[in-house]
Amino acid sequence: MIDFIIAAVLYLALMFVLFFCLSFVTIGITYAATSFVRRCLGRFRSPDLVLK
């Protein structure tokens, strides 16, 4: 019974860490994508800044 409790606790901790890492990576990818799109939109709006 104690082994089952330890396994359950370890499983929950592992799932929590995996979920945390996945959410962190997703937030990072979303942030990078939005900044990239903003940069492209900024270049299209003001091409004279790129020429300088």
C-alpha positions in Angstrom: 0.0 0.0 0.0 2.8 2.4 0.8 4.5 1.6 -2.5 1.3 2.5 -4.3 1.1 5.9 -2.4 4.7 6.6 -3.3 4.1 5.7 -6.9 1.0 7.9 -7.1 2.9 10.9 -5.5 5.8 10.4 -8.0 3.4 10.1 -10.9 1.5 13.3 -9.9 4.8 15.2 -9.5 6.0 14.0 -12.9 2.7 15.0 -14.5 2.9 18.4 -12.8 6.5 19.0 -14.0 5.6 17.9 -17.5 2.6 20.1 -17.6 4.6 23.1 -16.3 7.3 22.6 -18.9 4.9 22.2 -21.7 2.9 25.3 -20.7 6.2 27.3 -20.3 7.4 26.1 -23.8 4.0 26.9 -25.3 4.1 30.4 -23.8 7.7 30.9 -25.1 6.8 29.8 -28.6 3.7 32.0 -28.7 5.7 35.0 -27.5 8.5 34.4 -30.1 5.9 34.0 -32.8 4.1 37.2 -31.9 7.3 39.2 -31.7 8.3 37.8 -35.1 5.0 38.7 -36.7 5.2 42.2 -35.1 8.7 42.6 -36.6 7.5 41.6 -40.1 4.5 43.9 -39.8 6.8 46.7 -38.7 9.0 46.2 -41.7 6.0 46.2 -44.1 4.6 49.4 -42.5 7.9 51.4 -42.5 10.4 50.1 -45.1 12.4 53.3 -45.0 13.8 52.2 -41.6 15.2 49.0 -43.1 16.9 51.0 -45.9 18.7 53.1 -43.4 
